Amino acid sequence: MKNYILILLFLIPSTIWSQYLLPNEEIVYSFETKNGKKMALVKDKTNKYIQYRFGTKSKIEMEFPKERTKESWKQFHYNSYWRGGGVANAGMEIDNLQFFNNGVEYLLFRTYHAEGEVYSAGIIVTNKTKKTTRIIGNYKTVKGCICNLQDTGMIEIEDIGLSF
């Protein structure tokens, strides 16, 4: 009986996560939000596509783009800034990934500031009337890094400004 309970406890999180990650995919960047939602930026293991997913643990509420094609890479815009030197130089790292869906801007961010050892993650959503909503990520749940997109050779680094 104990073995069945252990197997069940192992499978429940796997099935919840499985809708956010298909067998041919890997996580680029993900986190849970302060209000219990989940964000996952995934890509095909052979770089055939990239896709953003957001929703509850049991239901994906938004996927972007809908089509999983090579063209998906062109819909995301990446920018980063890095300054070393630790606390003495106010060292920091900022990574942004931007996309637009139906006229609404989504900006995924990840930051580190050496002063105070402050880490943050989240999503800034700007609607068509320029109203901004910040969705704060729980940094303890962060997996991956937006910065790893540079290694794929599939995404262009663009000057989209930096936000966090």
C-alpha positions, 0 to 999 in steps of 0.5 A: 500500500505504501508503494502505491501511495508513493507512486501516486504522490510522484505522478500527481506533480508529473501529470500537472507539469506534463501539460506545460512540457511536451516530450519533445520540449525543454524548459527555457525559463519558468516560474510560479507566480505569487498568486499561484499561476504558472509561466513556462517558456519552452522550446523544442529540443531541436529548436523547431519552435519556442512557445510561452504558456501561462495558467493555473497548475491544472489548465493552460490559459494562454499559449503564444504563439499558437503555431509551433513552427520555426517562425515562432522564434521571430515573434520574440525579442530578447535583450540583456544587460550585465555589469560585473564587479559585485557590490563595489560596482553595483553589479547586476544582470537583467534579461528581458524577453518581449512579445506581442499578442493581439496588441498586448505587450508581454515582457518576461524578466529576470534580474539580479542586483549584487547590492543586497543580493536581490533576485526577481522574476516576473511578467509585465503586461501592457495593454492597448491603452498602456495600462501596465500590470506586473505579475510577480514571480516566486524566485524560489520556483524559477527554473532555467534562464532567459539568458540561455536563449543566446546559446540557441542561435535562434533569437536575435538580441535587440535593443528593446529597452530594459524593464523589471 
